[in-house]
Amino acid sequence: MSRKTLLSTDKKVPNPSNIIYSNLNNPDVFINSLATAYKNKQIDNEYIFTLSNLLNRDTYAKLLNLILDKDNPVLINENNNAGEQKKRAITKYRKKNIRKKTNFYMSITKEQILKILELSYEQDKIMGMFYYLQYMTGSRCSEIANIKMQDIRKVAVDGEYMYRINIHVAKKRGETVIRPVLVSLLDFDKIQDAHREYAQANIKNRISLHNYNYLKRTYLFQKTKYKSLSTDNMGFFLRQIIQKVTRKKHIGKCSHIFRHYRIFLMKNSNVPSYDIKEEFHFSNISMVDRYGKPLIDKKKDYEFMINEKPSFAK
């Protein structure tokens, strides 16, 4: 139904939007005039359905009782469920005003992904390394933000030293699942260098008043003394970069873009679906035992992404 129909100024047909005002003197007069207009075929069923959003339940029930005919039960579907017809009318009206969702994750290219990472690193190195780690591991934004320094250990894997990060997977119902991932010494040093440069650049700002020490910070990615990076700010920052690279205004939620791309690469490389499910904990099992997987396999997972690195990480 068009807005013009809803807000009709025809004196013979009452304006339904007036019912929302509290100074309506007599609602019975209003619904009586509606019933008369309906019987004279001045308004149709769809017009009556729309009134369900404006009238309270009791008043709308009185209106239905006035216009329903036992021999010709209009406004009632085959199952005598007026609520279903109401839902269909509301859905039909809303669909005209809802913006269509874009299939953003399926349309982005490898070149755009790498460009997004490079621009992020150029504008803010801490932000850039945050997204880079999310890109390399396929983790959620909140999972990377919640990584603490105590979750990181230096280990030897197949004759090479690397850093093992225990990521707390975001699960429902208070479940706790640890997903260990590996990063190279070079990547970890770049994260440390980004925090060192940030601390030096802000030595004269408010951050110095809080005695910020990047080497003794609580979280892996942190710009203040106690708090981790805000996921809302991270999403806003990333959305601006993506809009600049893709030239798309409406991209919706974008924090999963690197996670989707990592899974996309694994599927195109013929990695079994079961292994992907186990790696990212997609199953509904309350606790998945991931501690038994050898670290050498984790190293292979890391090496899988080496050929897809942006220029600043090579």
ZIPEWO-V685228 format. One record per backbone hydrogen bond with DSSP energy under -0.5 kcal/mol. NH is the residue of the N-H (numbers start at 1). CO is the residue of the C=O. If there is no record, write none. Layout:
BEGIN
nh={NH	NH}
co={CO	CO}
END
This chain:
BEGIN
nh={6	7	8	13	14	16	16	18	19	20	21	24	29	30	31	32	33	34	35	36	37	38	39	40	41	42	43	48	49	50	51	51	52	53	54	55	60	61	62	63	64	65	66	67	68	69	74	76	80	82	84	85	86	87	88	89	90	91	92	93	94	95	96	96	97	98	104	107	107	108	113	114	115	116	117	118	119	120	121	122	123	124	128	128	129	130	131	132	133	134	135	136	137	138	144	145	146	147	149	151	152	153	155	155	157	157	160	162	163	164	164	165	165	166	166	167	167	169	169	171	175	177	177	179	179	180	181	183	188	189	190	191	192	193	194	195	196	197	198	199	200	201	202	203	205	208	208	209	210	210	211	212	216	217	220	222	224	229	234	235	236	237	238	239	240	241	242	243	244	245	246	247	251	257	260	261	262	263	264	265	266	267	268	269	270	271	276	277	278	279	280	281	282	289	290	293	297	298	299	300	301	302	303	304	305	306	307	308	309	313	314}
co={2	3	5	10	12	6	14	15	16	17	18	21	26	26	27	28	29	30	31	32	33	34	35	36	38	37	37	44	45	46	47	48	49	50	51	51	56	57	58	59	60	61	62	63	64	72	72	73	77	80	81	81	82	83	84	85	86	87	88	89	90	91	92	93	94	94	102	103	104	104	109	110	111	112	113	114	115	116	117	118	119	120	120	124	125	126	127	128	129	130	131	132	133	134	140	141	142	144	218	148	149	164	153	162	155	160	157	155	183	153	162	163	181	151	164	165	179	167	177	169	172	169	175	167	177	178	165	163	184	185	186	187	188	189	190	191	192	193	194	195	196	197	198	200	202	202	205	206	206	207	208	207	213	214	147	220	227	221	230	231	232	233	234	235	236	237	238	239	240	241	242	243	249	254	256	257	258	259	260	261	262	263	264	265	267	266	272	273	274	275	276	277	277	287	288	290	294	294	295	296	297	298	299	300	302	303	303	305	306	310	311}
END
